């Protein structure tokens, strides 16, 4: 209640342009990208405003562990009290319109803000018409569990309620989408849960591609840990689903119909809705940006960070969003001071659990090159395929430490 009181006090009545002693930077979206950007901008003499509809953010990293019963949802929740205390003006509202010529952002409440620079970190939206038979209503039966606390808990409850001997089906989309290794981490952890609690059950993973992030590492772990529980079917063998039937609990591919007691469909995705409204999303549904500043290539003075942006080799992940937010904030500060942006180097590491206290990872370092973020050769890598259990356990410790660090940086 105390947090709600503080946040409520920060919500402004409708207002428009006014004389400003300091430049105003508005950040839309309070996830890992937006929250980190807002706090990082406080290094300058700015008025920083964060627009976020929720008073509590539920983190996606480690949510697969929640689904598998290894972790509780309360460990995923983070508020905005520390950000308010830092000096960021937090407005609990939804951005619904952008007038780029007048640099005006409109909110659902009717309020509007004039900005000097606008940073969008809108995350993803599902493309609901991408799979015939699967839409927002169908997700109440066949959860995607790819955003939102309710979906995560729904999939967990369905797994818990399933009889021993039941079949779980997962459907994974083609690239690009949020967190490339995430579905494969989920597959392993669901297999772990089934093997431990419902050993007669099976998991069928239907994939719309033949290759994926950390593939050799995941498949080696599956073969060793879950040989009789988890089956993966790639694109060439009929892994792409062509239709969903929520009433029958079935999905169709070009080859056959599969029926499941629990069906988890992760649909294709695109940048969050405000990106299209602002005109910064292109025909792919994603937002092309300058790799040094994250300024939109389509609309000036608007920057896009996190999952919504496309800029080359850097994947969509919470680690990436956090790194991009810091680089973007520094670039905005320099540009507002009439200075040229730096030539940045960005790091990303994706940890994936394969079982409790066991993890694998992939990392990369990126720099602007020919208008995109490119890998720096020899600067990244993956876990060793022949890593010992002790090394895998150490990586799980690193993953937990990273989560603590990134959530502290973003939310305090």
C-alpha positions in Angstrom: 0.0 0.0 0.0 2.9 2.4 0.7 4.3 1.8 -2.8 0.9 2.4 -4.3 0.5 5.7 -2.3 3.9 6.9 -3.5 3.2 6.0 -7.1 -0.3 7.5 -7.0 1.2 10.8 -5.8 3.5 10.8 -8.9 0.7 10.6 -11.4 0.0 14.0 -13.0 -3.2 15.5 -14.0 -3.4 16.2 -17.8 -0.8 18.7 -18.9 0.8 20.0 -22.1 3.9 22.0 -23.1 5.4 24.3 -20.5 8.6 26.3 -20.1 11.3 24.0 -19.0 14.5 24.8 -17.2 15.9 21.4 -18.0 15.4 19.1 -21.0 12.8 16.4 -20.5 13.3 12.8 -21.6 10.3 10.5 -21.5 10.8 6.8 -21.2 7.9 4.5 -22.2 7.9 1.0 -20.6 9.2 0.0 -17.2 10.9 -3.3 -18.0 14.6 -4.1 -17.9 15.3 -1.6 -20.7 13.0 1.3 -19.7 13.7 1.1 -16.0 17.5 1.0 -16.5 17.3 3.9 -19.0 15.3 6.1 -16.6 17.8 5.5 -13.8 20.8 6.0 -16.0 19.5 9.3 -17.4 19.6 10.7 -13.9 23.3 11.1 -14.4 22.5 14.3 -16.3 20.6 17.5 -15.4 17.4 16.3 -16.9 13.7 15.9 -16.0 13.2 12.1 -16.5 9.6 10.7 -16.8 8.8 7.0 -16.9 5.5 5.9 -18.3 4.4 2.5 -17.0 0.9 1.1 -16.6 1.8 -1.5 -13.9 2.8 -0.8 -10.4 4.6 -4.1 -10.2 6.8 -5.6 -12.9 6.9 -9.4 -13.3 10.3 -10.4 -14.8 10.5 -13.0 -17.5 14.0 -14.4 -16.8 13.7 -17.4 -14.4 9.9 -17.5 -15.2 10.5 -21.0 -16.7 11.6 -22.1 -13.3 8.3 -20.8 -11.9 6.4 -22.9 -14.5 8.4 -26.0 -13.4 7.7 -25.4 -9.7 11.3 -24.6 -8.9 10.7 -21.0 -8.0 7.8 -18.9 -6.8 6.2 -16.0 -8.7 6.8 -13.6 -5.8 10.5 -13.8 -6.6 9.8 -12.3 -10.1 8.0 -9.2 -8.9 9.6 -5.8 -8.7 8.1 -2.4 -7.9 9.1 1.2 -8.8 9.5 2.8 -5.4 13.3 3.0 -5.7 13.0 4.6 -9.1 10.7 7.3 -7.7 13.0 7.8 -4.7 15.9 8.3 -7.1 14.1 11.3 -8.7 12.4 9.8 -11.7 8.8 10.9 -12.2 6.8 7.7 -12.6 3.3 8.1 -14.2 1.2 5.0 -14.1 -0.5 5.2 -17.4 -0.4 3.8 -21.0 1.1 5.7 -24.0 -1.4 5.7 -26.8 -0.2 8.4 -29.2 2.9 10.2 -30.5 3.1 13.4 -32.5 6.7 13.3 -33.6 6.7 16.7 -35.3 5.5 18.4 -32.1 7.4 16.0 -29.8 4.2 15.2 -27.9 3.3 12.0 -26.2 -0.4 11.3 -25.4 -1.5 9.0 -22.6 -4.6 6.9 -22.2 -5.8 9.1 -19.3 -5.9 12.1 -21.7 -2.7 13.6 -20.3 0.1 14.7 -22.8 3.7 15.4 -22.4 6.2 17.4 -24.5 9.6 15.7 -24.7 13.0 16.6 -25.9 13.9 13.0 -26.5 11.6 10.0 -26.3 12.9 6.5 -25.4 10.5 3.6 -26.2 11.0 0.2 -24.5 7.7 -1.4 -25.3 8.6 -5.0 -25.3 6.6 -7.4 -27.5 3.1 -8.0 -28.7 1.8 -11.3 -30.0 0.8 -11.6 -33.6 -2.5 -13.1 -33.0 -3.5 -13.9 -36.6 -0.2 -15.7 -37.4 -1.6 -19.2 -36.5 -5.1 -20.0 -37.7 -7.2 -21.0 -34.7 -4.9 -19.3 -32.1 -5.8 -15.8 -30.8 -5.9 -14.0 -27.5 -9.0 -16.0 -26.4 -7.3 -19.3 -27.3 -4.4 -18.3 -25.0 -6.7 -18.8 -22.1 -6.7 -22.5 -23.0 -3.4 -22.9 -24.7 -1.2 -20.4 -22.8 1.9 -18.8 -24.4 3.3 -17.9 -21.0 5.7 -15.5 -22.9 4.7 -12.3 -21.2 2.6 -11.6 -18.1 2.3 -13.2 -14.8 -1.2 -14.7 -15.3 0.0 -16.7 -18.3 3.0 -18.1 -16.4 0.8 -19.2 -13.6 -1.8 -20.7 -15.9 0.7 -22.9 -17.6 2.1 -24.0 -14.2 -1.4 -24.9 -13.0 -2.2 -26.9 -16.1 1.0 -28.9 -15.7 0.2 -29.6 -12.1 -3.4 -30.7 -12.9 -2.4 -33.0 -15.8 -2.6 -36.7 -15.1 0.5 -38.9 -15.0 0.8 -40.3 -18.5 -0.5 -37.1 -20.2 1.1 -35.4 -23.1 2.5 -31.8 -23.2 3.0 -30.0 -26.5 5.2 -27.0 -27.0 5.2 -24.9 -30.2 8.2 -22.6 -30.9 8.1 -19.9 -33.6 10.6 -18.9 -36.2 13.1 -16.1 -35.5 13.0 -13.4 -34.4 11.3 -13.5 -31.0 12.0 -12.5 -27.4 14.8 -14.6 -25.8 16.0 -17.1 -28.4 17.1 -19.8 -25.9 14.0 -19.3 -23.7 11.8 -22.0 -25.2 14.5 -24.6 -25.0 15.2 -23.8 -21.4 11.4 -24.2 -20.8 11.4 -27.6 -22.6 14.1 -28.9 -20.4 12.6 -27.7 -17.2 9.1 -29.0 -18.1 10.8 -32.4 -18.9 12.5 -32.2 -15.4 9.1 -31.6 -13.8 7.4 -34.4 -15.7 10.2 -36.9 -14.9 10.0 -36.0 -11.2 6.2 -35.8 -10.7 4.5 -37.5 -13.7 7.1 -40.0 -15.0 4.7 -41.6 -17.5 4.1 -38.3 -19.3 5.8 -37.0 -22.4 6.8 -33.6 -23.8 6.6 -33.0 -27.6 8.4 -29.9 -28.8 7.3 -28.7 -32.3 9.8 -26.1 -33.7 9.3 -23.9 -36.7 13.1 -24.0 -37.4 15.9 -26.6 -37.6 18.6 -24.7 -35.8 18.4 -22.7 -32.6 20.6 -21.0 -29.9 22.8 -23.3 -27.9 21.4 -26.3 -29.8 24.2 -28.8 -29.2 24.3 -27.9 -25.5 20.6 -28.2 -25.1 20.3 -31.5 -27.1 23.2 -33.1 -25.2 21.6 -32.2 -21.9 18.2 -33.5 -23.0 19.7 -36.8 -24.2 21.5 -37.2 -21.0 18.8 -36.1 -18.5 15.5 -36.6 -20.3 15.9 -39.3 -23.0 12.5 -40.9 -22.5 10.6 -37.7 -21.7 11.4 -35.0 -24.3 11.0 -35.3 -28.1 12.1 -32.3 -30.3 10.8 -32.1 -33.9 12.3 -29.5 -36.2 11.0 -27.7 -39.3 12.2 -30.3 -41.8 10.4 -33.1 -39.9 7.1 -31.2 -39.6 7.7 -29.1 -36.6 5.9 -25.9 -37.7 2.3 -25.8 -36.7 -0.2 -24.7 -39.3 -3.4 -24.6 -37.2 -4.5 -24.8 -33.5 -7.7 -26.3 -32.2 -8.1 -25.2 -28.6 -11.4 -27.1 -28.0 -9.8 -30.4 -29.1 -6.4 -29.6 -27.5 -4.8 -30.2 -30.8 -2.3 -28.6 -33.2 -1.9 -29.5 -36.9 1.3 -29.5 -38.9 1.8 -30.2 -42.6 2.4 -33.8 -41.6 -0.1 -34.7 -38.9 -2.3 -33.7 -36.0 -1.0 -33.8 -32.5 -3.2 -33.9 -29.4 -2.0 -32.7 -26.0 -3.4 -32.6 -22.5 -1.4 -29.3 -22.0 -0.5 -27.2 -25.1 1.9 -24.3 -24.8 2.0 -22.2 -28.0 4.6 -19.5 -28.3 3.3 -17.4 -31.3 5.3 -15.1 -33.6 5.8 -11.6 -32.1 6.5 -8.0 -33.0 7.3 -4.8 -31.2 4.8 -3.5 -28.6 1.9 -1.5 -30.0 3.2 2.0 -29.3 6.1 1.4 -31.7 3.6 1.1 -34.6 1.7 4.1 -33.3 4.9 6.2 -33.2 5.9 5.1 -36.7 9.2 3.5 -35.6 8.3 -0.1 -36.6 8.9 -1.1 -40.1 7.1 -3.8 -42.2 8.7 -6.6 -40.2 7.0 -5.3 -37.1 10.3 -4.5 -35.4 12.1 -1.2 -35.0 15.3 -0.4 -36.9 17.7 1.8 -34.9 21.1 3.4 -35.1 23.4 0.9 -33.3 25.4 3.6 -31.5 22.5 5.7 -30.1 19.4 3.5 -30.6 17.7 6.4 -32.3 15.0 5.3 -34.7 16.0 5.2 -38.3 12.4 6.1 -39.2 11.6 9.0 -36.8 14.1 11.4 -35.3 14.4 12.1 -31.6 12.8 8.8 -30.7 15.0 5.9 -29.4 14.0 2.3 -29.2 15.7 -0.3 -26.9 15.1 -3.8 -25.8 13.1 -6.5 -27.4 11.3 -4.1 -29.8 14.5 -3.1 -31.6 16.4 -4.8 -34.4 20.0 -3.8 -35.0 22.0 -6.8 -36.1 23.6 -9.7 -34.2 22.6 -8.7 -30.7 19.7 -11.0 -29.5 16.5 -10.0 -27.7 17.1 -10.6 -24.0 16.9 -8.9 -20.6 20.7 -8.7 -20.5 20.7 -7.0 -23.9 17.9 -4.5 -22.9 19.9 -3.6 -19.8 23.1 -3.0 -21.8 21.2 -1.1 -24.6 19.5 1.2 -22.0 22.8 2.3 -20.6 24.3 3.0 -24.0 21.2 4.8 -25.2 21.0 6.9 -22.0 24.6 8.1 -22.4 24.0 8.8 -26.1 20.9 10.9 -25.2 22.9 12.9 -22.6 25.7 13.6 -25.0 23.3 14.6 -27.8 21.4 16.9 -25.6 24.7 18.5 -24.7 25.6 19.0 -28.3 28.2 16.2 -28.2 28.8 13.3 -30.5 27.8 9.9 -29.2 30.5 7.4 -28.2 31.4 4.3 -30.2 30.0 1.7 -27.8 30.7 -1.9 -27.0 27.8 -4.0 -25.7 27.8 -7.3 -23.9 25.1 -10.0 -23.7 25.1 -13.3 -21.9 22.1 -15.7 -21.9 22.0 -18.2 -19.1 19.7 -21.2 -19.4 18.8 -23.7 -16.7 18.7 -27.3 -17.9 17.8 -28.6 -14.4 17.8 -27.3 -10.8 21.3 -25.9 -10.1 22.5 -26.7 -13.6 22.9 -24.1 -16.4 24.5 -23.4 -19.8 25.3 -20.1 -21.4 26.1 -18.2 -24.5 27.8 -14.7 -24.6 28.7 -12.1 -27.2 30.3 -8.7 -27.5 29.0 -6.3 -30.1 30.0 -3.0 -31.8 28.5 -0.8 -34.4 29.6 -1.8 -37.9 28.0 -0.8 -41.2 24.9 0.4 -39.5 24.3 -2.7 -37.4 25.6 -4.2 -34.2 28.1 -6.9 -35.2 29.8 -9.6 -33.2 33.4 -9.0 -32.2 35.2 -12.1 -33.4 36.6 -14.1 -30.5 35.0 -12.1 -27.8 32.1 -14.4 -27.0 31.4 -18.1 -26.7 29.3 -20.8 -25.2 29.6 -23.3 -22.4 31.8 -26.3 -23.1 29.9 -29.3 -24.5 31.9 -31.6 -22.1 31.5 -29.4 -19.0 31.4 -31.2 -15.7 28.4 -31.1 -13.4 30.4 -28.9 -11.1 31.0 -26.4 -13.9 27.3 -26.5 -14.8 26.4 -25.9 -11.2 28.7 -22.9 -11.1 27.0 -21.4 -14.2 23.7 -21.7 -12.4 25.2 -19.7 -9.6 26.4 -17.1 -12.1 22.8 -17.0 -13.5 21.4 -16.3 -10.1 23.9 -13.6 -9.4 23.3 -12.0 -12.8 19.5 -11.9 -12.0 20.2 -10.2 -8.7 22.5 -7.6 -10.3 20.3 -6.8 -13.3 17.1 -6.4 -11.2 18.9 -4.2 -8.7 20.3 -2.0 -11.5 16.8 -1.7 -13.0 14.5 -1.5 -10.0 16.7 -0.9 -7.0 
